[in-house]
Amino acid sequence: MELLPVVVCALLGAIIASFVGVLAERVHTGQSWARSRSRCNSCARILSPLDLVPVLSWLSTIGRCRTCGARIPAAYLFLELVLGGLFAYSYVSLGPTLALLVFLASLSVLAFVVVYDLRHTIVPPYASLLLALLALTFMALTTPTLHEAGSALLVAGGIGGAFLLLHVFSQGRAMGLGDAPIAFSLALLTAPHAFAGLLFSFWIGALCGIVILGMRRGGPTMGIEVPFVPFMAAGFLLAYFTGWNPLLF
């Protein structure tokens, strides 16, 4: 396999990740994500093109503003590295196909949902709908038979429905309403690894929850609101890209 397309996909993923970070930060805040120039959140200096190069800009300043020296969160670097890596790995897995374009679009929307959920603990309905449409398209492109397509829809519907029931019966305390359509979409995108992805999601969520509780000042406290979409994204994508199914053991 040629290296150049993989590198191009990695760069594209990092660029889109940079845009996703700005979009998630500005949408529904009154700020224009299309017209407003990027600025430092501390000194309000308009960022130059050198400040907007994915990954390299953060590394060149060691995560600080060139003017005021304020820290730039490492989360921006992490997002660019992760999405760049996922784009590259997607090309290796799917090759130069229409399915690849749909999957990359799905990863971009998913990245926006994850970042927005982390910032605001809510999933935008329009993003959930777009992700579901992309997941259905990807399933149609990659599922060879109607029987397999029906099975994938049945499994995804069951997983999404279980999340919805969990939300209803817990009155929103155990699971948010926006998690159900995301679970449905991820199950479609990662079929036939949906059950493994679901298991990984809860394992990762439980592990991170224990760490968060242990690190809180004053000791563990009940009632902490933790977004679950990032754990779902990590779990389902881990199952899809590794193909590891712990249920077989």
C-alpha positions in Angstrom: 0.0 0.0 0.0 1.3 3.5 -0.9 2.2 5.7 2.0 1.2 9.0 0.4 -2.6 8.5 0.6 -2.3 7.4 4.2 -0.3 10.6 5.1 -2.9 12.7 3.2 -5.7 11.1 5.2 -3.9 11.7 8.4 -3.3 15.4 7.5 -7.0 15.8 6.5 -8.1 14.3 9.8 -5.9 16.7 11.8 -7.2 19.7 9.8 -10.8 18.6 10.3 -10.2 18.1 14.0 -8.9 21.7 14.3 -12.1 22.9 12.6 -14.3 20.6 14.8 -12.7 22.1 17.9 -13.6 25.6 16.8 -17.1 24.6 15.8 -17.9 22.8 19.1 -16.6 25.8 21.0 -18.6 28.5 19.1 -21.9 26.8 18.0 -24.9 28.0 20.1 -22.8 30.6 21.9 -23.6 33.6 19.7 -20.2 33.5 18.0 -19.9 33.0 14.3 -17.8 30.0 13.4 -17.8 31.0 9.7 -16.9 34.7 9.9 -15.0 35.3 13.1 -11.2 34.9 13.1 -9.6 32.5 15.6 -8.3 34.4 18.6 -6.4 33.6 21.8 -8.9 33.1 24.6 -6.7 35.0 27.0 -5.3 38.0 25.2 -7.8 38.0 22.2 -4.9 38.3 19.7 -6.0 37.2 16.2 -4.1 34.0 15.4 -1.9 33.9 12.4 -1.7 31.1 9.8 1.5 29.8 11.7 -0.7 29.4 14.8 -3.3 27.3 13.0 -1.1 24.5 11.6 -2.6 21.3 13.2 -0.3 19.6 15.7 2.9 21.5 14.7 1.6 24.9 16.0 0.9 23.4 19.4 4.3 21.6 19.6 6.3 24.6 18.4 5.1 26.7 21.3 4.8 23.8 23.8 1.1 24.6 24.1 1.4 28.4 24.9 0.2 31.6 23.2 3.0 33.3 21.3 1.9 36.7 22.7 0.7 36.3 26.3 2.1 32.9 27.1 -1.3 31.5 28.2 -1.6 27.8 28.1 -3.4 26.2 25.2 -5.3 23.1 26.3 -3.6 19.8 25.2 -7.1 18.6 24.3 -6.7 20.4 21.0 -3.5 18.5 20.2 -5.0 15.2 21.4 -8.1 15.7 19.1 -5.9 16.4 16.1 -3.7 13.4 16.7 -6.6 11.0 17.3 -8.7 12.1 14.4 -5.6 12.1 12.1 -4.8 8.6 13.2 -8.3 7.4 12.7 -8.5 8.9 9.2 -5.2 7.1 8.3 -6.3 3.8 9.8 -9.6 4.1 8.0 -7.8 4.3 4.7 -5.7 1.3 5.5 -8.9 -0.6 6.4 -11.3 0.5 3.7 -9.0 1.6 0.8 -9.9 4.3 -1.7 -13.7 3.6 -1.8 -16.9 5.5 -1.5 -17.4 3.8 1.8 -14.2 5.4 3.0 -15.5 8.9 2.3 -18.8 8.1 4.2 -16.8 6.7 7.1 -14.5 9.7 7.3 -17.6 12.0 7.3 -19.0 9.9 10.1 -15.8 10.2 12.1 -15.9 14.0 11.6 -19.5 14.3 12.9 -18.7 11.9 15.7 -15.7 14.0 16.7 -18.0 17.1 16.9 -20.5 15.2 19.0 -17.9 14.0 21.4 -16.3 17.4 21.9 -19.6 19.2 22.2 -20.8 16.6 24.7 -17.7 17.0 26.7 -18.1 20.8 26.7 -21.9 21.0 27.3 -23.0 17.5 28.4 -25.6 17.5 25.6 -25.8 15.9 22.1 -27.1 18.3 19.4 -30.1 16.6 17.7 -29.1 17.7 14.2 -25.7 16.1 14.7 -27.3 12.8 15.8 -29.5 12.8 12.8 -26.6 13.4 10.4 -24.6 10.7 12.0 -27.5 8.3 11.7 -27.9 9.0 8.0 -24.2 8.6 7.4 -24.2 5.3 9.3 -27.1 4.0 7.3 -25.3 4.9 4.1 -22.1 3.2 5.2 -24.1 0.1 6.2 -25.7 0.0 2.7 -22.3 0.4 1.0 -20.5 -2.3 3.0 -23.2 -4.9 3.7 -23.3 -7.4 0.8 -26.7 -9.1 1.5 -30.2 -8.0 2.7 -30.0 -10.6 5.4 -26.8 -9.1 6.9 -28.3 -5.6 6.5 -31.4 -6.7 8.4 -29.3 -8.2 11.1 -27.2 -5.1 11.5 -30.4 -2.9 11.7 -31.9 -5.3 14.3 -28.8 -5.2 16.5 -28.4 -1.5 16.2 -32.1 -0.9 16.9 -31.8 -3.2 19.9 -28.8 -1.3 21.3 -30.3 2.1 20.6 -33.6 1.0 22.1 -31.9 -0.3 25.3 -30.3 3.1 25.8 -33.6 4.8 25.3 -35.3 2.5 27.9 -32.5 3.1 30.3 -33.0 6.8 29.9 -36.8 6.5 30.4 -36.7 4.2 33.4 -34.0 6.1 35.2 -35.7 9.4 34.3 -32.5 10.6 32.7 -30.3 10.0 35.7 -28.5 6.9 34.2 -28.3 7.9 30.6 -29.1 10.9 28.5 -31.7 10.9 25.7 -29.1 11.9 23.1 -27.0 8.8 23.8 -29.6 6.5 22.2 -29.3 7.7 18.6 -25.5 7.8 18.9 -25.5 4.2 20.1 -27.7 3.2 17.2 -25.4 4.9 14.7 -22.2 3.5 16.2 -23.7 0.0 16.1 -24.4 0.4 12.4 -21.0 1.8 11.6 -19.2 -1.0 13.5 -21.4 -4.0 12.6 -20.7 -6.9 13.1 -18.6 -5.7 16.1 -21.5 -3.8 17.8 -21.8 -6.0 20.9 -18.1 -6.0 21.5 -18.1 -2.2 21.1 -21.0 -1.9 23.6 -19.0 -4.0 26.1 -15.9 -1.9 25.6 -17.9 1.3 26.0 -19.1 0.3 29.5 -15.6 -1.0 30.5 -13.9 2.2 29.5 -16.7 4.3 31.1 -16.5 2.3 34.3 -12.7 2.6 34.4 -12.7 6.4 33.7 -15.6 6.9 36.3 -13.5 5.2 39.0 -10.5 7.4 38.2 -12.6 10.6 38.2 -14.2 9.7 41.5 -10.9 8.9 43.1 -9.3 12.1 41.9 -12.1 14.4 43.2 -11.2 16.7 46.0 -12.9 15.6 49.2 -13.1 12.0 48.1 -15.6 10.1 46.0 -19.0 11.8 45.5 -22.1 10.4 44.0 -24.1 12.3 41.4 -21.3 13.4 39.1 -22.5 14.0 35.5 -20.1 12.4 33.1 -20.8 12.4 29.3 -21.1 8.9 28.0 -20.7 9.6 24.2 -16.9 9.8 24.4 -16.8 6.3 26.0 -19.1 4.9 23.3 -17.0 6.4 20.6 -13.8 4.9 22.1 -15.4 1.5 22.7 -17.1 1.0 19.4 -14.2 2.3 17.3 -11.8 0.1 19.4 -13.9 -3.0 18.6 -14.2 -2.0 14.9 -10.5 -1.3 14.2 -9.1 -4.2 16.3 -11.7 -6.8 15.5 -11.3 -8.1 19.1 -14.4 -9.6 20.5 -14.1 -10.4 24.2 -17.4 -12.2 24.1 -15.7 -15.1 22.3 -13.7 -15.9 25.4 
